[in-house]
Amino acid sequence: MRNQKSEGKLKIDVVEENGRLFILAHTIAEHLDRLSTQPPTRKKGRPTNAERVARRAAGGVE
């Protein structure tokens, strides 16, 4: 977490006290709420046959 914080990639607000990193409980709850509202990302790799058939049925291009 310390590396992510120094690189600016840490998406959670962190409090540093005496060289230790602390995350407040309400901050974790807010972060989880934000994650639940984000649309799911596509998984890596080749689509399954079921996904291909569903896409075709919806009128998408293979």
N, C-alpha and C positions, 0 to 999 in steps of 0.2 A: 504494500500500500504506500509505503514511503516513496518508492520510485515513481509510482503513478502520480502521487501528489506533486512531486518535484517537476514532473514532465507536464503537468496540467491535464492529465487524462483521467483523474479520479473524479467521478460524477457525484460523489457524496461530500457534503460539507464536513470537514474534520477539524476538531479542536486539538491543538498541540499544547501540551502542558508538561514541563520538565522533560522534554525529549520524547514524550510518549504521545501516541495518536489516540484520540477518543472520538467516537461517533455517538451523537446523542440519539436517544431512542425515537424521538419524534422525527428526526432526520431519516432514520431507517424506514419508518412508516411512510413518509412522504416519497421516498425513493421507490419503495415497492408499489405505491399507488401510481407513480409515473410509469413504471415498467408495465403495469397491467393495462394501461391505456394505449400503449404503443402497438401498432400493428405487427403481427409476427413477420419475421424475415424469412425469405426462402431458404430452404436447406440446401446444402451443397450436394453436388453429384447429379447423376442422371435421374430424371423423373420416373416414378414407378408407372406401370401400365395403367393402374387405376387413375393416377393423376393425368396421364395423357388422354385417356378416354373422357374424363371429366372436362378437360380443356377443349377437346373436340366438340363435345356435346354443348358447351357454352358458346361455341362459335369462334373460338380462338384458333390461332394458327399453330400448327405443330412445330 
